[in-house]
């Protein structure tokens, strides 16, 4: 039902990368781009958006780079996706909390999409960037353990 754009996919991958590799200080953009296979110019745009919305902080100069602005456990997937994608509502009438009679008449299928939208938001809120980073660490360790010559 919901399909993420490249912007959402790459942006969340960058946050996961920062959660995994940012423990020792700022991470260079080029390192994130290489590991996540994201074009650096596009990554610049995503990091700027994430910085504006309080997910990332950046430091200039030698030893500078990017890091999470707060612990990954405190960042839910829903808010990260909304920062990158905008509203995830499948219909415009779900974005309006106002009880507008004309709007509701034009959105007769709202009830079914409201249930799906609410459940999607609930599930995405329950997943943190730390959860995603933990799964990615497991995946990377599994790949290394299964690699043999």
C-alpha positions in Angstrom: 0.0 0.0 0.0 2.6 2.5 1.0 5.6 3.0 -1.3 8.6 5.0 -0.1 10.4 7.3 -2.5 14.1 7.1 -3.0 14.3 10.2 -0.7 12.7 8.3 2.2 14.7 5.1 1.6 18.0 6.9 1.4 17.3 9.2 4.3 16.4 6.4 6.6 19.5 4.4 5.5 21.6 7.5 6.3 20.1 7.7 9.8 20.7 3.9 10.3 24.3 4.4 9.2 24.8 7.3 11.7 23.3 5.1 14.5 25.7 2.3 13.7 28.9 4.2 12.9 28.4 7.5 14.8 29.4 6.2 18.3 32.9 7.6 18.1 32.0 11.1 16.8 30.9 12.7 13.6 30.8 10.5 10.4 32.0 11.8 7.1 29.4 12.2 4.4 31.6 10.3 1.9 31.7 7.3 4.3 27.9 7.2 4.5 27.5 7.6 0.8 30.0 4.8 0.1 28.5 2.3 2.6 24.9 3.1 1.6 25.5 3.6 -2.1 23.9 7.0 -2.1 25.2 9.8 -4.4 26.9 12.4 -2.3 25.1 15.3 -3.8 21.8 13.7 -3.0 22.9 12.7 0.5 23.8 16.4 1.1 20.2 17.3 0.4 18.9 14.6 2.7 21.2 15.5 5.5 20.2 19.2 5.2 16.5 18.2 5.6 17.2 15.9 8.5 19.3 18.6 10.1 16.5 21.2 9.7 14.0 18.8 11.4 16.3 18.0 14.3 17.5 14.4 13.5 21.1 15.2 12.5 23.7 17.7 13.6 26.7 18.6 11.5 30.1 19.9 12.4 32.4 21.7 9.9 36.1 21.5 9.7 38.7 18.9 10.5 37.2 16.1 12.5 33.7 17.3 11.4 30.9 15.4 9.9 27.4 14.3 10.8 25.9 12.6 13.8 22.5 11.9 15.3 21.1 15.0 17.2 19.7 12.7 19.9 19.8 9.0 20.8 18.6 6.7 18.1 16.2 5.1 20.6 14.3 8.5 20.8 13.8 8.7 17.0 10.8 6.8 15.6 10.6 5.7 12.0 7.3 7.6 11.5 8.8 11.0 12.3 11.9 10.3 10.2 9.7 9.4 7.2 7.4 12.4 7.6 10.5 14.6 7.7 11.7 13.1 4.4 8.4 12.3 2.6 5.9 14.7 4.1 2.5 13.3 5.0 2.0 9.5 4.6 -1.8 9.8 4.4 -3.1 7.8 1.5 -5.9 10.4 1.0 -5.8 14.2 1.5 -9.0 14.1 3.6 -7.1 12.1 6.2 -4.7 15.0 6.8 -7.5 17.3 7.7 -8.6 16.9 11.3 -11.3 19.5 10.9 -14.9 18.2 10.6 -15.6 19.7 7.2 -18.9 18.3 6.0 -18.1 19.0 2.3 -14.7 17.4 2.6 -16.2 14.3 4.3 -18.9 13.9 1.5 -16.2 13.9 -1.1 -14.2 11.3 0.9 -16.8 8.6 1.4 -14.2 5.9 1.6 -12.4 7.7 4.4 -13.3 5.2 7.1 -11.4 2.3 5.6 -8.3 4.4 4.8 -8.5 6.1 8.3 -8.1 2.6 9.9 -5.2 1.7 7.7 -3.5 5.0 8.1 -3.9 5.0 11.9 -2.5 1.4 12.1 0.4 2.4 9.8 1.2 5.4 12.0 1.0 3.2 15.1 3.4 0.6 13.7 5.9 3.2 12.4 5.9 5.0 15.7 6.8 1.7 17.5 10.0 1.3 15.4 13.0 3.4 16.4 16.1 4.1 14.4 17.9 2.1 17.1 15.7 -0.9 16.3 16.6 -0.6 12.6 20.3 -0.2 13.4 20.2 -3.3 15.5 18.7 -5.3 12.7 21.2 -3.9 10.2 24.1 -4.8 12.5 22.7 -8.4 12.7 22.4 -8.6 9.0 26.0 -7.3 8.5 27.4 -9.8 11.0 25.5 -12.6 9.4 26.9 -11.7 6.0 30.4 -11.7 7.4 29.9 -15.0 9.2 28.6 -16.7 6.0 31.4 -15.3 3.8 34.1 -17.8 3.0 36.7 -18.2 0.3 
